[in-house]
Amino acid sequence: MSDVAARIAGAPISWGVCEVPGWGWQYDPETVLAEMRDVGIAATEFGPDGFLPGDPAEKAKTLADVGLRAVGGFVPVVLHDPTHDPVPEVARALEGFVAAGAATLVIAAATGRDGYDDRPVLDDAGWATLLANLDRLAELAATQGVLATIHPHVGTMVENAEDVRRVLAGSATGLTLDTGHLMIGGVDPVALTLEHTGRIKHTHLKDVDAAWAAKVQSGEVSYTDAVREGMYRPLGQGDVDLAAIVGALETSGYQGWYVLEQDTMLQAHPTDEGPVVDVRASIAHLRHLAAGADAAAASGVEARAGADRAAGVGEGARPDAAAGGGHERAGAGRAAGAGEGARPGPAATGGGHERAGADRAAGAGAGAGAGEGARPGPAATGGGHERAGADPAAGESAQVDGSSDSAGSVKGGVV
């Protein structure tokens, strides 16, 4: 069994705790952290400013007292405005990261406006400023032993396929793969995972109802209204191809966190168990996917060993199971069920019904929910400390746009 279970982390947004003013009724930290611990979550992101104590030592103690590790946190900051220096606010946030032993800074390119329902359009000068600031912040974080990533997010300056292309080509900073926001923003998360596995340093696992995502893309409803109506689903009950993504990441040797996020908006204090019910379902589904990925990887290693023996190749002459070319890996992953052995990193696929059929055929997602893996959800990749060695301009943005015929006709650009 892999160590995926030890790398499952939580986030307060799954309990409806959000930085957006007027988002909804908010749980207190004591309840959220205790429920995380009780369902077996090992660690958590910090949540919005004010959720945990502002004092770095108190923040660290609050998590330690309930037995949770600190992953890091989501820090929205304006990067595109040449008159605004984002360094001081990120430096303050990093004090809390260091005190709590958190190693991952999740940067969102904030618009400077409240909420995530609209955003300005950047010109080339704005993009140059954004990308330069992003790498500055990554370098600042690295001096503190923290890995910085950029989080493509609906309603921020990095949202859609073209935005992600610009980041991949113009920055060396790694990506947070958020399977939900990518899909809603029109990016095929499986394809992004397969093509840019090496850039993925942190993962937010979300599942999304494709029909609602399509309404947000078309402008029929706002992002906020779609969240209120349940666009985000427990893992395995939406249209994101999570089996392909997790299988691809695990086969590639990904050792980062899987942060479970189901963006939730509560109108009032729940009279039943509340959001923790969905969190339990998501944990169970991820553990199921991890078991499938393990079985696929073991099968791939055995098959390769048999081929070596048949060909007379010395056992030590075999490349690592995780090695191999991107598109070959993708094909092998689809045939085997969750990217078995064929993978560079997160694989993203489109087409709900095709994915569901592939899962059933391969046994990668049986009994794990409705249409699991059927979705192109958002995929992001990261690069953190490897930034210096990467040449982001070389071939990072060479993909074409496309659209998915999956449920809801969500358009998915392949980055």
N, C-alpha and C positions, 0 to 999 in steps of 0.2 A: 504493500500500500504506500502511495506517495505521501508526502507531508502536506498535502493541500489542506487538510482539516486544521493543521496548526497555523495555516496562513489565511484563515477566514477572519476578516475584520468587519466591524460595523461602522455605521455613520449615523449621527443623530437625525439626519433628514428622513430616515426610514420610520422615525417616530414623529415626523411632522415638524421637526425643529429646523428652521430656515432663517437665513439672514435677511430675507425680503420683508420690508415693512408690511404689516397687514396680512401676512401669509396664512394665518389661521391660529387656532388654539395651540399652545405650546406646552409640551411636557416639561417637568422640572428635571434637572440633571440626575438627581438621586434615583428617580424611577427609571430613566433611560439606561443609566449605567448598570443598575442592578438587574434589569431585564436582559441586557447584553450578556452579563456574566452568567445568568441563569440558563440561557439557551446555548451556552458553550462557545460564545464568541471570545476569541483570544485577545483582541486588541481593537482599538477604535481610532478614527480620525477625531479631531478636536471639536468639530462643529463650528458654528458661527461665533464671532466675537460676543462675549457676554454669557455664553452658555456655560463655559468652565471659568474658573477664577482667572483674572487677568495677570495676577502675580505668577511668574514662571514656576517658583517653588510650590506654590499652592496648587497650581494646575497639575504638576507632577504628582503631588501627594493625593489629590482627589482621585486620580486614576489608579495609583498604587493601592489605595485603601480598598478598592473593590476588585483588585487582582487583574486589572486590564493593562496591557501594554499600550504605549502611544505609537500610532503609525505616523502621524503628521497631520496635515490639515489642508483644507481648501482656502486659499487666500486670493480673493478677487482684488485686482489692482489695476489701475489705469496705466497702460503701457504706451499708448499711441500719441499722447499729448506732449509736445516738445516743451511745454512750460511746466510740466509736472514731473518731479523726480520720485520714482517709486521706491528708491532704495531705503529711505528712513523707515517707512511703514513695514517693509519686508524685514528689515533688520530687527525691528521690535518683535515681529512675529517669531523670528528665528530664536530669540532668547527663550521663548516658551518651548520651542522644539528641542533645543539643546538641553534644557533643564529636565525635560520629561524623557529624554532619550529617543525622541522621534526622528526618523531618518528621511522622510519624504515630504517635500514641499510641493503642493499641488496649486499651481498658479492658473488663474483664469484671467483673461484679458478683458477686464471690466470696461463697460461703455462710459461709466461715470454717471449713469442714470439709475434710478431705482427699478428693480424688477428685471424680467427677461423677455418682455413682450416686443421690444423693438430695439434697433441699434442703428448708429450712423454708418455711412459708407466711407471707407478710407481711400485716400489717394495714395500714390506711390510714396510720397514723403511721409505720410502717416504710417505706412507699412514699414518703412525703413526705421522709423523711430521705435515702433513696436518691437521689431525683431532685435534691434540693438539693445533695447532695455531688457528683453527677455534673456539674452545671453549674459548681460551684466548681472542680472539677478541670479542666474544659475552659477556664475562664478562666485558671487557673494555667498550663496548657500554652501558651495563646495568648501569654502574656507572654514565653515562651521561643521563640516562632516555631514552635511545634509544634501540629498539628491533632489534637485529641482526638476519638475516636469511641467509641461503646458497641457491644460485640460481644454480640449475643444468642447464648447458648451453652448447650448441654445441661448440666444440673446446676448452673447458676448462678441468681441471682435474676431474671435476664431470659432466659427460655427459650421460652415459648410465645406464642401469638397475643395473649392478654390482656396479658401482660407487655410485649410490643412496643407494643401500643396505648397503654399507660400511658406508656411512654417517649416515644412520638411526641407525645402530647398534653401531657405534663407537663414535658418537657425540650426545650431547644433544641439539644442536642448531636447531632452527626451520627452516622450508623450505619456500622458495618462490616457489609457484606453477606456473610454466610457461608452459601453456598448449601447446605451440608450440615447444619450445626447448625439452621438454620431449618426445613428439611424434617423433620428428626428431631423437632424441637420442635413440629411441627404447624402451621407457617406455610408458606403457599404462596409460595415465593421469587419466582416470576415475577410474581404479582399484587402482591407488595410492591414489587418493582422498578418496575412500571408505575405504581402509585399514589403512590409516594413517592420518585421518582427524585431529586428535589432534596435529599433527606436522605442519599443514599448518597455517602460520601466515600472509602471504602476497600473493597476486595473480596478476600475469601478464596474462591477457587474450589475447590469440592469436588464429587465425584460420589459418590452413595450408592446402595447396593442397597436398593430400597424394601421388600423382604420383611423384611430385618433391621431397617430403621427402624420398620416396623409392630410388630415384636416388642418393640422398646424402648418405643414409645408405649403398648403394652398392658400393659407390666410383665412380659411373659413372660421377657425376659432383661434383664440390666443393660446399661447403656451400655458399661461396660468389657468385658464378655464379647462384646458385638456387635462392638466394635472388634477384639478378638482374633480373631474369626472372619471378619474381612474385610468389614465393613459398608461401609467406605470403599473406593472403586474408583478406578482411574486415570480421568482425565477422558475422557468418551465411552463408558465401559464400565459406567455405572450408569444411574440413572433421573432425574437432574436435567436440566431443559431448559436446558442451557448455551447452545445456539444462540440461544434467545430472549433470555436474560439478557445475553449479551455483545453481541448485535446491538442490543439496546435501549440498553445503556449507551453503546456507541460512537456510535450515532446521536444520542444526547442530548448528546454532547460531553464525556463523562466522560474525564478525563485522569489518573485515579488509577492505582495499581498493581493488577495482578492477581497476587495471591499464591497460588501453587499449593500446596495442602495436601491430603495424603492421610494422615490420622491413622493411624499404623502402630504396632503393638506387636510387638517382636521377642522371641522366647523365648531366642535365643542368637545368637552371631555367625554371620551367613549364610555358607554355604559356596559360594554362587554370587555373582553380581554384587550381589545385594541390592536394596534399595529403589530404587536409581538407575534400574533398568529401568522401573519404573512412572513415575518422574519424566520420563524421556525420552518415554514414550507420552503423558503429559499435556501436555507442551510441544508435541509434534507436533499434538495435537488442538486446542489453543488457537490455534496458528498457522493451522490449517485453518479454524477458526471466524472468525478475524480476516479471512482472505481472503474468506470468504463475506459477512461484514458489509460489507467494502469494496465488493464487487461490488453488493450490494443498495443501498448508499447511492448509488453512482454511477448505478445504474439509476433510483433515485428522483429524483435531481437532474435527469437527462435527461428523465424523464417530466414533471416539473413545468415544466421549461423549454419543452417542446413544448406543454403545455397553456396556458402563458402566451402563447406566440406565436399559438396558435389563437384565444385570447380577446382578443388585441390588448393584452395587459397589458405595460407597459414592463418590460424586463429588471430594472431596479433596483427594481421595485416588489414583488418577491417576498420573502416572509419566508424566513428561513434554513431550510435543509432540516431542521434539528433541531427547528424549532418545530412546534406543533400540539397538539391536545388529547389527553389521556391515552388515553381509550378508543378514539378514532379511530386513534391511533398503534398501539395494541395490535392492532386489527383489521388495519391495513395491514401490521404486522410479521408477523402470522401468515400473511397471504396471500402476502407476499413472501419469507418464509423466515427471517430472523433479525431482525425488527424493522426492516426496511429503512426508513429515512427516516421511520418512523412513530412514533418513539419519544421518550418523555420520558426514559427511563432504563431500568434493568433491567426486563425484562419477565419475569414468572413465569407459568408455565403448569402445569397439573396434567395427569394422564393420559398415562402413558407411551406407549401404543400410538398415541394421537392425535398426540402430539408427533412420534413417529418417522415417521408418515405425512406430517405437515406438512413435516418436514425433507426427506424424500425428494422430495416434490412440488416443493419450492422450491429444492432443491439446496443447502440450508444445512448439511446435515450428512452428505452422502453419503460412505460409506466411512470415517466417523469413529468407528466403535465401535458397541457394542450399545445400542440404545435411547436414544441420546444425545438430550438435550433432552426426554426423556420425563418429566421429573420436576419435581415442585414444589419442589425443594430450598429450603433456607432463603434468604431474601433479606433483607438489612438495608440500611438507608439511613443516610446520615450528613449532618451539617450543619455541623460545626466552626466556622469563622470566620463563617459566615453565620448563626450562632445569633441574634445580636443583631437581625438584620433579620427573623427568622422569627417567625410567631405560631403556635407549636406547638399551641395550643388550638383553632385555627380549622380544623376539618375534617380534622385529621390522623388521627382514629381512627374515621372514619365507615363503615368497611367491615363486611361481615358474615362470620361464620364459614361454612366450607364443608367439604366433604370431597372427596377425589379418588378416582376409580375406578381409578387407576393401579395398577400391580403392587403387590401386598402390601397394598392397601387402606389406604395411609397417609392419615390424616386431615390435611387442610391448611386451616388457618384463613386466610382472606384478611383482612389487617390493614387 
